[in-house]
Amino acid sequence: MMQGLKENKTQFLLLVLVNAFVGAMVGMERSILPEFGKTLFSLSAASALTSFIIAFGISKAISNYAVGVLSRKFTRKQILVTGWLIASPVPFMLMYANHWNWIIIANIFLGISQGLTWSTTVVMKIDLVGGKNRGLAMGINEFAGYLSVGLAAYLSARIASDYGYAFYPFIPGLFFVLFGLVIALFWIKDTAPFIQSETQHSNIPLLKNIWASTSWKHRNLGSVTFNGLVNNLNDGVMWGLVPMLLVQRSFSIEQVGLVAGLYPVIWGVSQLFTGKMGDHFCKKQLITFGMLLQALAIVLLVVFSSFAGAIVAAVLLGLGTGLVYPNFLTVVAENAHPTQRAEVMGVFRFWRDSGYVIGALISGLLADWMGLNWALYSVAAITAGAGVLANLRMCCTLKLFWRSQECMPAV
């Protein structure tokens, strides 16, 4: 089987379309769920309102890791279809929820589904394209997913502004599940033959301990894993606290939806370019700059209280996240042997999506204790620190802005 983006364009585009529906499933919650909890269930504490993110993050992190384990016994396609089947009850749970606990349960199902489906589409695209255009492929994949997150977030906010928070904003989820499942079941082909072909020509060393190397020991894998965790930590904050901050500032539901939706749209669209940049430039410097830009955006979100200021902050945060996200994935792919790729990716995505849990816990507790502004300042400091760590610890063979360090193979 021949790898390559052009050679496998039909299957690649089908996987892109599937991932767009995966992103839309989580996007329909993104702009409205905190206010949904306040309005329908009279929740007030930030820690209570962010509890759904904790449920989502834990289940998604575990299912990300499960993809690597399951790939030893099941095909990529079987895992993808299973993920969509698990997503099928989520819209109904959200539409008919009569207690906040149903929202928690729905987000457990959603997290499991997201882990299985998104992780599998990433790994299958890497299988298809090989090493030549891997960054571009990851950029297109994440573009589709996060553009859909943003569009679905705005759509649900518009529906909520016209019809209220209950029932109607979650109806589009029925169509997302249906289309995603049908495409995965009937048109997606498994990518196992591509793995066998690539393995014959790979000179990437096998990792002796996948968990330890990916979590921290390997200087590149460990660094992107930590930065991935921090990235999703601040994304969890954007999801949970920023809608509350904007409502406090008397923004309308539609304005909150625009800010909450614009950030992942910019994040998604920018990856069409930042993924390709990772094929040509030093990824550690792209990651460092992206994390510092995110930190700046979070600070600006607090400092500028106007709607225009929130828009600027959302754009910068989207650009910063777009710089790092596809390059996390390509660093993982180029440092993992083809036979270990799914497991390495699973460990990376386990820690990365654990950031949602840690972010929700930290931001909820800090917001209740110190207020929203200081919670956001704290998260900005953590984000900047992670970026500096990436620049100090990672290595690469290309030079972009400043001197780069050549990589040592498996350290």
C-alpha positions as CSV (number, residue, x, y, z in Angstrom):
1,M,0.0,0.0,0.0
2,M,1.4,3.4,-1.0
3,Q,1.3,6.2,1.6
4,G,0.7,9.8,0.6
5,L,-1.9,12.5,0.8
6,K,-2.7,12.6,-2.9
7,E,-2.6,8.8,-3.3
8,N,-5.3,8.4,-0.5
9,K,-7.2,11.6,-0.9
10,T,-10.7,10.1,-0.9
11,Q,-10.2,8.2,2.4
12,F,-8.4,11.1,3.9
13,L,-11.2,13.5,3.1
14,L,-13.8,11.1,4.4
15,L,-11.9,11.0,7.7
16,V,-11.7,14.8,7.7
17,L,-15.5,14.9,7.3
18,V,-15.9,12.4,10.2
19,N,-13.7,14.4,12.4
20,A,-15.8,17.5,11.6
21,F,-18.8,15.8,13.1
22,V,-16.7,14.7,16.1
23,G,-15.8,18.3,16.8
24,A,-19.4,19.5,16.3
25,M,-20.6,17.1,19.0
26,V,-18.5,18.8,21.7
27,G,-19.0,22.3,20.1
28,M,-22.8,22.2,20.7
29,E,-22.1,22.4,24.5
30,R,-19.3,24.9,24.5
31,S,-20.9,28.3,24.6
32,I,-24.1,27.5,26.6
33,L,-23.6,24.8,29.3
34,P,-22.5,26.9,32.2
35,E,-25.4,29.3,31.7
36,F,-27.7,26.3,31.1
37,G,-26.7,25.0,34.6
38,K,-27.4,28.4,36.1
39,T,-30.7,29.0,34.4
40,L,-32.3,25.5,34.5
41,F,-30.8,24.0,37.7
42,S,-29.9,27.2,39.7
43,L,-26.2,26.3,40.1
44,S,-24.0,29.2,41.2
45,A,-20.6,28.0,42.3
46,A,-18.0,27.9,39.5
47,S,-16.7,24.5,40.8
48,A,-20.2,23.1,40.4
49,L,-20.7,24.6,36.9
50,T,-17.4,23.2,35.7
51,S,-18.1,19.7,37.0
52,F,-19.3,18.6,33.5
53,I,-15.8,19.5,32.1
54,I,-14.2,17.3,34.8
55,A,-16.5,14.4,33.8
56,F,-15.7,15.0,30.1
57,G,-12.0,15.3,30.7
58,I,-11.6,12.1,32.8
59,S,-13.6,9.9,30.4
60,K,-11.9,11.3,27.3
61,A,-8.4,11.0,28.8
62,I,-9.1,7.3,29.7
63,S,-10.6,6.5,26.4
64,N,-7.7,8.1,24.6
65,Y,-5.3,5.7,26.4
66,A,-7.7,2.9,25.7
67,V,-7.4,3.4,21.9
68,G,-3.7,2.3,22.1
69,V,-4.6,-0.8,24.1
70,L,-7.6,-1.6,22.0
71,S,-5.6,-1.3,18.8
72,R,-3.8,-4.5,19.7
73,K,-7.0,-6.5,19.4
74,F,-9.3,-4.5,17.2
75,T,-9.0,-2.6,13.9
76,R,-9.0,1.2,13.7
77,K,-12.4,1.2,11.9
78,Q,-14.0,-1.0,14.7
79,I,-12.8,1.5,17.3
80,L,-14.1,4.4,15.3
81,V,-17.6,2.9,14.8
82,T,-17.7,2.0,18.5
83,G,-17.0,5.6,19.5
84,W,-19.9,6.8,17.4
85,L,-22.3,4.3,18.9
86,I,-21.3,5.5,22.4
87,A,-22.1,9.1,21.3
88,S,-25.6,8.2,20.1
89,P,-27.4,8.7,23.4
90,V,-25.7,12.0,24.2
91,P,-28.1,14.4,22.4
92,F,-31.1,12.7,24.0
93,M,-29.6,13.0,27.5
94,L,-28.9,16.7,27.0
95,M,-32.3,17.4,25.5
96,Y,-34.3,15.6,28.2
97,A,-32.1,16.3,31.2
98,N,-34.2,17.1,34.4
99,H,-31.2,17.1,36.8
100,W,-27.6,18.3,36.5
101,N,-26.4,14.7,37.1
102,W,-27.8,13.8,33.6
103,I,-25.5,16.5,32.2
104,I,-22.5,14.9,34.0
105,I,-23.5,11.4,32.7
106,A,-23.9,12.8,29.1
107,N,-20.4,14.3,29.3
108,I,-19.0,10.9,30.4
109,F,-20.5,9.3,27.3
110,L,-19.3,12.3,25.2
111,G,-15.8,12.1,26.6
112,I,-15.5,8.3,25.9
113,S,-16.8,8.9,22.4
114,Q,-14.5,11.8,21.7
115,G,-11.5,9.9,22.8
116,L,-12.2,6.9,20.6
117,T,-13.3,8.8,17.5
118,W,-10.9,11.7,17.5
119,S,-7.8,9.7,18.5
120,T,-8.6,7.1,15.8
121,T,-9.1,9.6,13.0
122,V,-5.8,11.1,13.9
123,V,-3.9,7.8,13.8
124,M,-5.7,6.7,10.6
125,K,-4.6,9.9,8.8
126,I,-1.0,9.4,10.0
127,D,-1.2,5.9,8.6
128,L,-2.4,7.1,5.3
129,V,-0.1,10.0,4.6
130,G,3.3,8.8,5.8
131,G,6.1,11.3,6.8
132,K,6.2,13.7,3.8
133,N,3.1,15.9,4.5
134,R,2.3,14.8,8.1
135,G,2.2,18.3,9.4
136,L,-0.2,19.4,6.7
137,A,-2.4,16.3,7.3
138,M,-2.6,17.0,11.0
139,G,-3.4,20.7,10.3
140,I,-6.3,19.7,8.0
141,N,-7.5,17.2,10.6
142,E,-7.5,19.6,13.5
143,F,-8.8,22.4,11.2
144,A,-11.9,20.3,10.5
145,G,-12.5,19.3,14.1
146,Y,-12.1,22.7,15.7
147,L,-13.8,24.7,13.0
148,S,-16.8,22.5,13.7
149,V,-16.4,23.1,17.4
150,G,-16.6,26.8,16.8
151,L,-19.5,26.7,14.3
152,A,-21.5,24.4,16.5
153,A,-20.8,26.6,19.6
154,Y,-22.1,29.6,17.7
155,L,-25.1,27.6,16.4
156,S,-26.2,26.4,19.8
157,A,-25.9,29.9,21.2
158,R,-28.0,31.3,18.5
159,I,-30.7,28.6,19.1
160,A,-30.5,29.3,22.8
161,S,-31.0,33.0,22.3
162,D,-34.2,32.4,20.2
163,Y,-35.7,29.3,22.0
164,G,-34.0,29.1,25.4
165,Y,-31.3,26.8,26.8
166,A,-33.5,23.7,27.2
167,F,-34.0,21.0,24.5
168,Y,-33.6,22.9,21.2
169,P,-29.9,23.8,21.2
170,F,-29.0,20.1,21.3
171,I,-31.2,18.9,18.4
172,P,-28.3,19.4,15.9
173,G,-26.4,16.7,17.8
174,L,-28.8,14.1,16.5
175,F,-27.7,14.9,12.9
176,F,-24.0,15.0,13.9
177,V,-24.2,11.5,15.3
178,L,-26.2,10.1,12.4
179,F,-23.9,11.4,9.7
180,G,-20.7,10.5,11.6
181,L,-21.8,7.0,12.2
182,V,-23.0,6.3,8.7
183,I,-19.8,7.6,7.1
184,A,-17.6,5.6,9.5
185,L,-19.7,2.4,9.1
186,F,-20.1,2.3,5.3
187,W,-17.3,4.4,3.7
188,I,-14.3,4.4,5.9
189,K,-11.7,1.6,5.2
190,D,-9.3,0.3,7.8
191,T,-5.6,1.4,7.5
192,A,-3.8,-1.7,8.8
193,P,-2.1,-2.4,5.4
194,F,-0.4,1.0,5.5
195,I,1.1,0.2,9.0
196,Q,2.6,-3.0,7.7
197,S,4.1,-1.3,4.7
198,E,5.6,1.6,6.7
199,T,7.0,-0.7,9.4
200,Q,9.3,-2.3,6.8
201,H,11.1,1.0,6.1
202,S,11.0,2.7,9.5
203,N,14.3,3.5,11.3
204,I,12.6,5.0,14.4
205,P,13.8,3.1,17.5
206,L,11.2,1.2,19.6
207,L,10.5,2.7,23.0
208,K,11.3,0.3,25.9
209,N,8.7,1.8,28.1
210,I,6.0,3.6,26.2
211,W,4.2,5.1,29.2
212,A,7.4,6.5,30.9
213,S,8.9,7.8,27.7
214,T,5.8,9.5,26.4
215,S,4.8,10.9,29.8
216,W,8.2,12.6,30.5
217,K,11.4,10.6,29.9
218,H,11.8,11.2,26.2
219,R,12.8,14.9,25.8
220,N,10.5,15.6,22.8
221,L,7.6,13.3,23.6
222,G,7.6,14.3,27.3
223,S,7.7,18.0,26.5
224,V,4.8,18.0,24.1
225,T,2.8,15.8,26.5
226,F,3.3,18.4,29.3
227,N,2.5,21.3,27.0
228,G,-0.5,19.4,25.6
229,L,-1.8,19.0,29.2
230,V,-1.4,22.8,29.9
231,N,-2.9,23.7,26.5
232,N,-6.1,21.8,27.3
233,L,-6.0,23.1,30.9
234,N,-6.5,26.6,29.6
235,D,-8.9,25.4,27.0
236,G,-11.0,23.9,29.8
237,V,-10.9,27.3,31.5
238,M,-12.1,29.0,28.3
239,W,-14.9,26.5,28.2
240,G,-16.0,26.8,31.8
241,L,-15.0,30.2,33.1
242,V,-15.0,32.6,30.1
243,P,-18.7,32.3,29.4
244,M,-19.3,33.2,33.1
245,L,-16.9,36.1,32.9
246,L,-18.6,37.5,29.8
247,V,-22.1,37.1,31.3
248,Q,-20.8,39.0,34.4
249,R,-19.9,41.8,32.0
250,S,-23.5,41.9,30.7
251,F,-22.7,40.4,27.3
252,S,-25.7,39.0,25.4
253,I,-26.0,35.3,24.8
254,E,-25.2,35.8,21.1
255,Q,-22.0,37.8,22.0
256,V,-20.9,35.1,24.4
257,G,-21.5,32.6,21.6
258,L,-19.5,34.6,19.2
259,V,-16.5,34.9,21.5
260,A,-16.7,31.2,22.5
261,G,-17.1,30.2,18.9
262,L,-14.5,32.5,17.3
263,Y,-11.7,31.1,19.4
264,P,-11.9,27.5,18.1
265,V,-12.8,28.7,14.6
266,I,-9.5,30.7,14.5
267,W,-7.8,27.7,16.1
268,G,-9.2,25.4,13.4
269,V,-8.6,27.6,10.3
270,S,-5.0,28.6,11.4
271,Q,-4.0,25.0,11.5
272,L,-4.2,24.8,7.7
273,F,-1.1,26.9,7.8
274,T,0.6,26.1,11.1
275,G,0.5,22.3,10.4
276,K,2.4,22.9,7.1
277,M,4.8,25.2,9.0
278,G,5.7,22.2,11.2
279,D,6.9,20.4,8.0
280,H,9.5,23.1,7.4
281,F,10.4,24.8,10.7
282,C,11.5,23.8,14.1
283,K,8.5,22.6,16.0
284,K,9.8,23.4,19.5
285,Q,9.9,27.1,18.6
286,L,6.5,27.0,17.1
287,I,5.2,25.4,20.3
288,T,7.0,27.9,22.5
289,F,5.7,30.9,20.6
290,G,2.2,29.4,20.5
291,M,2.1,28.8,24.3
292,L,3.4,32.4,25.0
293,L,0.8,33.8,22.7
294,Q,-2.0,31.9,24.5
295,A,-0.8,33.3,27.8
296,L,-0.8,36.8,26.5
297,A,-4.4,36.3,25.1
298,I,-5.7,35.1,28.5
299,V,-4.2,38.2,30.2
300,L,-5.8,40.5,27.6
301,L,-9.2,38.8,28.1
302,V,-9.1,40.0,31.7
303,V,-7.6,43.4,31.0
304,F,-9.9,44.5,28.2
305,S,-13.5,44.3,29.4
306,S,-15.1,45.5,26.1
307,F,-16.6,43.2,23.5
308,A,-14.0,44.3,21.0
309,G,-11.2,43.4,23.5
310,A,-12.8,39.9,24.0
311,I,-12.8,39.4,20.3
312,V,-9.1,40.3,20.0
313,A,-8.2,38.0,22.9
314,A,-10.2,35.1,21.3
315,V,-8.4,35.6,18.0
316,L,-5.0,35.6,19.6
317,L,-5.8,32.6,21.8
318,G,-7.0,30.8,18.7
319,L,-3.8,31.6,16.8
320,G,-1.7,30.5,19.7
321,T,-3.5,27.2,20.1
322,G,-3.4,26.7,16.3
323,L,0.4,27.0,16.4
324,V,0.8,24.2,18.9
325,Y,-1.9,21.7,18.2
326,P,-0.9,20.0,14.9
327,N,2.7,20.2,15.9
328,F,2.1,18.3,19.1
329,L,0.7,15.5,16.9
330,T,3.5,15.5,14.4
331,V,6.2,15.5,17.1
332,V,4.5,12.4,18.6
333,A,4.2,10.7,15.1
334,E,7.8,11.3,14.1
335,N,9.2,10.1,17.4
336,A,7.0,6.9,17.6
337,H,7.7,3.6,15.7
338,P,4.7,2.7,13.4
339,T,3.9,-0.4,15.5
340,Q,3.8,1.7,18.7
341,R,2.2,4.8,17.2
342,A,-1.4,4.2,18.5
343,E,-0.1,3.5,22.0
344,V,2.2,6.5,22.1
345,M,-0.6,8.7,20.8
346,G,-2.9,7.2,23.3
347,V,-0.6,8.1,26.2
348,F,0.0,11.6,24.9
349,R,-3.7,12.2,24.5
350,F,-4.4,10.7,27.9
351,W,-2.2,13.4,29.6
352,R,-3.3,16.1,27.2
353,D,-7.0,15.7,27.9
354,S,-6.3,15.3,31.6
355,G,-5.7,19.0,31.3
356,Y,-9.4,19.5,31.0
357,V,-9.8,17.9,34.4
358,I,-7.0,19.8,36.0
359,G,-8.1,23.1,34.4
360,A,-11.7,22.7,35.6
361,L,-10.6,21.8,39.1
362,I,-8.0,24.6,39.4
363,S,-10.1,27.3,37.7
364,G,-13.3,26.4,39.5
365,L,-11.6,26.4,42.9
366,L,-9.5,29.6,42.2
367,A,-12.6,31.4,40.8
368,D,-14.6,30.6,44.0
369,W,-11.7,31.6,46.2
370,M,-10.0,34.5,44.4
371,G,-12.5,35.5,41.7
372,L,-12.5,34.9,37.9
373,N,-9.8,37.5,37.1
374,W,-7.1,36.0,39.3
375,A,-8.0,32.5,38.2
376,L,-7.4,33.5,34.6
377,Y,-4.1,35.3,35.5
378,S,-2.9,32.1,37.2
379,V,-3.7,30.0,34.2
380,A,-1.9,32.4,32.0
381,A,1.3,32.1,34.1
382,I,1.1,28.3,33.9
383,T,0.7,28.4,30.1
384,A,3.7,30.7,29.7
385,G,5.9,28.5,31.9
386,A,5.0,25.4,29.8
387,G,6.1,27.2,26.7
388,V,9.5,28.2,28.2
389,L,10.0,24.6,29.3
390,A,9.4,23.4,25.8
391,N,12.1,25.7,24.4
392,L,14.6,24.6,27.1
393,R,14.0,20.9,26.8
394,M,13.0,20.0,23.3
395,C,15.4,19.5,20.4
396,C,15.2,19.8,16.6
397,T,17.3,20.0,13.5
398,L,15.9,23.2,12.0
399,K,16.4,26.8,12.9
400,L,13.6,29.4,12.9
401,F,14.0,32.3,15.3
402,W,16.9,31.4,17.4
403,R,19.5,28.7,17.8
404,S,18.2,25.1,17.7
405,Q,19.7,22.0,19.3
406,E,20.1,18.8,17.3
407,C,18.0,15.9,18.6
408,M,19.5,12.9,20.3
409,P,17.5,9.8,19.2
410,A,15.8,8.3,22.3
411,V,16.5,10.5,25.3
